[in-house]
Amino acid sequence: MTWDVVIAGAGPGGSTTAALLAGAGCRVLVLEKSEFPRFHVGESLLPVGLSVHARLGIEPDPQSHFFKRGAEFVCEATDRKAQFDFADTLPGPARHAWHVDRALFDTRLRDCAVDRGATVRHGVGVRDFTAHADGVEVETSAGVERARYFIDATGQSRLVARRRRAVVPYREFGRAAAFAHFTGLAPGAWDEIGPGDIRIMWVDDGWAWVIPLPGDRLSIGRVSRHGGMGPAGLRAYVENSPMLSRWTAGAERGPTHVVSNFSYRNDAAYGARYACVGDAACFLDPVFSSGVALAMTGAERTADRLLPALAAGGEGDPALMAPVDAHMKRGYAIFAALIDRFYNTRFVDNMIFGVPLDGAFKPGVISVLAGDVWRSDNRFADMLQRARRRAGSSERPGRGQVDPPAPAASVQ
Ligand SMILES: Cc1cc2nc3c(=O)[nH]c(=O)nc-3n(C[C@H](O)[C@H](O)[C@H](O)COP(=O)(O)OP(=O)(O)OC[C@H]3O[C@@H](n4cnc5c(N)ncnc54)[C@H](O)[C@@H]3O)c2cc1C
């Protein structure tokens, strides 16, 4: 059988694309190498992605969703805190977000794709694809599939970027992360945790996240910009943090996961009969929790662009996805500028912990933190874009090293 679209990967990017295409009548095959449910990092979402959830009919569920009010930045060494509430953002998208159990959330997205008519096969890895004039051949661990179009949604595996040697790493961002779930928190911890902010802990060589999850769980992750972060580093950090050692006293720590080399862009994110969505197109340091929102936003744009092309037989145009790519690049560029400032300037001292932001400016900062980065009436977003262009950075082609070491992931 020839499919309209074969999609590699059933994470938020792949399943969103599949659900929207299949729901519009396309014959969609999703190939996912893992069995679901499976653990996945990336638990704190942004308001900007919630319109896609609504379009897919994904309702918050107490098993998988925990209310997210906003973000609190914390520097324990200097006893400083600064809270940003999504309710104070510029008018537009949702004024809250969710923290999610990714095993359950991703399974629900996958089920949504199936309910809308997509075929999903687990335990099948995609190895490569070849575009021809009249279609694509997708080489998998279970044989060859044929389709009119191919979507790479393989996340950090970034299949196409690797095959095309088009990975450009962002070396000035975080280089390694170690993270684990803590269950059964100390008495009183949830009173201190409060109404669902992600805590972004500002520490010497990077930062750490503290994300409340359903089921009396905290996700704690420690990111180092110099690499070398592992289970021992995470353990030492939690033990030495007054706040976290208090909250996790007596708690059970789950397996520690370790990842590295996770910030890059793909300079071949679309082409003849293919497009990359989500992390397969680009992934930035997770400090501002942009990954899932950008993956689902990009997936939605990709599906909406592909549908009329398939209907008109125009899906072979190599430039088909150029407008989607340009749109997503603006989002990635603004987040890259923000992350660059976070690591490489006094932005955190001056704008996060510094003088209270004036009434007009603060909603603009929160709007960017909420992921609402495509609007044209935000002075803060404009400033980030201008500063990025003036300073130059890894966003410029050629600055990174092509074909970097493979991303390493392990569980200990
Ligand atoms: C340390 C860290 C912390 C993060 N924290 C956050 C956060 O708080 N909030 C947030 O929004 N984002 C966060 N992210 C990012 C987030 O995890 C990703 O942006 C998001 O999961 C991207 O979705 P995706 O569908 O593109 O990829 P994924 O969710 O990774 O899904 C890709 C799927 O493809 C499958 N696959 C891979 N290769 C193949 C193959 N060859 N064949 C078939 N299937 C394949 C995988 O098994 C996987 O299921 C974080 C990332 C890191 C590294």
The ligand as an SDF file (V2000), in Angstrom:
LIG
                    3D

 53 58  0  0  0  0  0  0  0  0999 V2000
   16.9560   18.0960   29.6320 C   0  0  0  0  0  0  0  0  0  0  0  0
   15.7070   18.4730   28.8790 C   0  0  0  0  0  0  0  0  0  0  0  0
   14.6270   19.0560   29.5440 C   0  0  0  0  0  0  0  0  0  0  0  0
   13.4680   19.4290   28.8400 C   0  0  0  0  0  0  0  0  0  0  0  0
   12.4280   20.0580   29.4920 N   0  0  0  0  0  0  0  0  0  0  0  0
   11.3690   20.4970   28.7830 C   0  0  0  0  0  0  0  0  0  0  0  0
   10.2750   21.1680   29.4250 C   0  0  0  0  0  0  0  0  0  0  0  0
   10.2510   21.3530   30.6380 O   0  0  0  0  0  0  0  0  0  0  0  0
    9.2350   21.5900   28.6500 N   0  0  0  0  0  0  0  0  0  0  0  0
    9.2080   21.3730   27.2970 C   0  0  0  0  0  0  0  0  0  0  0  0
    8.2450   21.7940   26.6420 O   0  0  0  0  0  0  0  0  0  0  0  0
   10.2090   20.7110   26.6750 N   0  0  0  0  0  0  0  0  0  0  0  0
   11.2600   20.2840   27.3790 C   0  0  0  0  0  0  0  0  0  0  0  0
   12.2620   19.6010   26.7420 N   0  0  0  0  0  0  0  0  0  0  0  0
   12.1280   19.3650   25.3020 C   0  0  0  0  0  0  0  0  0  0  0  0
   11.1200   18.2790   24.9560 C   0  0  0  0  0  0  0  0  0  0  0  0
   11.4890   17.0690   25.5520 O   0  0  0  0  0  0  0  0  0  0  0  0
   11.0600   18.1360   23.4360 C   0  0  0  0  0  0  0  0  0  0  0  0
   11.1170   19.4070   22.8300 O   0  0  0  0  0  0  0  0  0  0  0  0
    9.8130   17.4270   22.9480 C   0  0  0  0  0  0  0  0  0  0  0  0
    9.6990   16.1520   23.4890 O   0  0  0  0  0  0  0  0  0  0  0  0
    9.8490   17.3820   21.4160 C   0  0  0  0  0  0  0  0  0  0  0  0
    8.8330   16.5530   20.8920 O   0  0  0  0  0  0  0  0  0  0  0  0
    9.1390   15.7050   19.5600 P   0  0  0  0  0  0  0  0  0  0  0  0
    7.8650   15.0300   19.2130 O   0  0  0  0  0  0  0  0  0  0  0  0
    9.8110   16.5530   18.5660 O   0  0  0  0  0  0  0  0  0  0  0  0
   10.2270   14.6290   20.0050 O   0  0  0  0  0  0  0  0  0  0  0  0
   10.1220   13.4720   21.0870 P   0  0  0  0  0  0  0  0  0  0  0  0
    9.1470   13.8150   22.1320 O   0  0  0  0  0  0  0  0  0  0  0  0
   11.5020   13.1400   21.5190 O   0  0  0  0  0  0  0  0  0  0  0  0
    9.5310   12.2380   20.2720 O   0  0  0  0  0  0  0  0  0  0  0  0
   10.3010   11.6110   19.2830 C   0  0  0  0  0  0  0  0  0  0  0  0
    9.8400   10.1660   19.1620 C   0  0  0  0  0  0  0  0  0  0  0  0
   10.5000    9.5860   18.0440 O   0  0  0  0  0  0  0  0  0  0  0  0
   10.8830    8.2670   18.3730 C   0  0  0  0  0  0  0  0  0  0  0  0
   12.0060    7.9190   17.4900 N   0  0  0  0  0  0  0  0  0  0  0  0
   13.2670    8.3890   17.5360 C   0  0  0  0  0  0  0  0  0  0  0  0
   13.9920    7.8900   16.5170 N   0  0  0  0  0  0  0  0  0  0  0  0
   13.1560    7.0980   15.8110 C   0  0  0  0  0  0  0  0  0  0  0  0
   13.3170    6.3240   14.6380 C   0  0  0  0  0  0  0  0  0  0  0  0
   14.4850    6.2900   13.9690 N   0  0  0  0  0  0  0  0  0  0  0  0
   12.2590    5.6380   14.1800 N   0  0  0  0  0  0  0  0  0  0  0  0
   11.0490    5.6700   14.8210 C   0  0  0  0  0  0  0  0  0  0  0  0
   10.8500    6.3910   15.9500 N   0  0  0  0  0  0  0  0  0  0  0  0
   11.8910    7.1080   16.4290 C   0  0  0  0  0  0  0  0  0  0  0  0
   11.2460    8.3300   19.8370 C   0  0  0  0  0  0  0  0  0  0  0  0
   11.1560    7.0630   20.4500 O   0  0  0  0  0  0  0  0  0  0  0  0
   10.2210    9.3180   20.3660 C   0  0  0  0  0  0  0  0  0  0  0  0
    9.0690    8.6640   20.8790 O   0  0  0  0  0  0  0  0  0  0  0  0
   13.4030   19.1980   27.4380 C   0  0  0  0  0  0  0  0  0  0  0  0
   14.4760   18.5970   26.7770 C   0  0  0  0  0  0  0  0  0  0  0  0
   15.6150   18.2350   27.4780 C   0  0  0  0  0  0  0  0  0  0  0  0
   16.7640   17.6200   26.7270 C   0  0  0  0  0  0  0  0  0  0  0  0
  1  2  1  0
  2  3  1  0
  2 52  2  0
  3  4  2  0
  4  5  1  0
  4 50  1  0
  5  6  2  0
  6  7  1  0
  6 13  1  0
  7  8  2  0
  7  9  1  0
  9 10  1  0
 10 11  2  0
 10 12  1  0
 12 13  2  0
 13 14  1  0
 14 15  1  0
 14 50  1  0
 15 16  1  0
 16 17  1  0
 16 18  1  0
 18 19  1  0
 18 20  1  0
 20 21  1  0
 20 22  1  0
 22 23  1  0
 23 24  1  0
 24 25  2  0
 24 26  1  0
 24 27  1  0
 27 28  1  0
 28 29  2  0
 28 30  1  0
 28 31  1  0
 31 32  1  0
 32 33  1  0
 33 34  1  0
 33 48  1  0
 34 35  1  0
 35 36  1  0
 35 46  1  0
 36 37  1  0
 36 45  1  0
 37 38  2  0
 38 39  1  0
 39 40  1  0
 39 45  2  0
 40 41  1  0
 40 42  2  0
 42 43  1  0
 43 44  2  0
 44 45  1  0
 46 47  1  0
 46 48  1  0
 48 49  1  0
 50 51  2  0
 51 52  1  0
 52 53  1  0
M  END
$$$$
